[in-house]
């Protein structure tokens, strides 16, 4: 039986959110975990109107969309909106005006406090809603132009393909991922649309996270694999937690099982795959817990509204079970980048190597640019990293290929140990890998012990930094 067609709203995405604020009214929408200040859905709409009014007064335009200096130049930005604690480090930027959010949200009159914002700008489905930069894990970040229709399509896809099947009602969730990251921002908007209570957390610490889960009886969290590693090892029970959503990087089978064994209250461990160019996710674990438990390590199935194909190096589709590059298309996929050329036509090349099994579950093998060859045989860093993370002494791991005169490349691992109580030597960890993997995957490039790995804001290891920079390391 064919699935029902996906219903995608035609009204602008921000209007959908404001209408939701009307529906949920006086219910609590947002709570700041530090100040404990809360905003109702009515408050969110009022402050949104206030901010839009101020933008209109000072001449913020619809069309004008490095580090920071590069980003400003590329987007031709005229304004930066920041909180007061960021103002000092933004001084001296040329050609832009810094607007303090605290000032913008203070109403000048009581009429403005209650007034509706009336826009004279025509906004349609193809209008740009957001222009985020890609994460830049393997190259220079690119500015993706995401439209209202992209956001509406992505939201309808996830609602139909995932959340409607999770029996999600009015839930409390920790907003731990940064709002300048695609997953964190979309999750915030979705919670506003669906009437959920988001507790906003600035920064991450294990103790703080556990405290807030208990205090607010958190039922859903949206995390990255590095946080799952922590959760799988903490002793404290979390009886309210029943849904864990994990993206940004592959989550291995062993780690998935360890998390669920440690915390039996978790009914659904949802893994997903996505990127900035598709708003949030194109794949997710199906809601059926019984079905999902047999597919740990998979990023799930293709969500409704997307098409996918897997191709080899010459662009030919591969057979089921074979590895190739994932290509995507659908209404949630961006039409173009801001600077890097013409609008995208046809299929979006993801740059990720995947395989799909007979049941339609996708497995991320690695980034196409991260895979290297040892004596002509392909090596996936992710496979070695998953094995290293299963070792009790290792908290974080990253693997790269380094040039070798005889083999072409050999694997080198960078690891962060869990604590001083672990006395494993580099030789013992190398032997741990030798005992479990084929010879061309052995760590012949060495093991380096570091205090921390270079990470993006979304929790991904920046392999290019490991490749390009000299890291001061000490061997155990």
Buried (B, 14 or more C-beta within 10 A) or exposed (E): EEEEEBEBBEEBBBEBBBEBBEEBEEBBBBBBBEEEEEBBBBBBBBBBBBBBBBBBEEEBEEEEBEEEEEBBEBBEBBBBBBEEEEBEEEEEBEEBEEBBBEEBEEBEEEEBEEBEBEEEEEBEBEBBBBBBBBBEBBEEBBBBBBBBBBBBBBBBBBBBBBBEEBEBEEBBBBBBBBBEBBBBBBBBBBBBBBBBBBBBBEEBEEEBBBEBBBEBEBBBBBBBBBBBBBBBBBEEEBEBBBBBBBBBBBBBEBBBBBBBEBBEEBBBBBBBBBBBBBBBBBBBBBBEBEEBBEBBBBBBBBBBBBEBBBBEEEEEEBEEEEBBBBBBBBBBBBBBBBEEEEEBEEBBBBBBBBBBEEEEBBBBBBBBBBBBEBEEEBBBBBBBBBBBBBBEBBBBBBBBBBEBEEBBBBBBBBBBBBEEEBEBEBEEBBBBBEEEBEEBBBBBBBBBBBEEBBBBEBBBBBBBBBEEEEEEEEEB
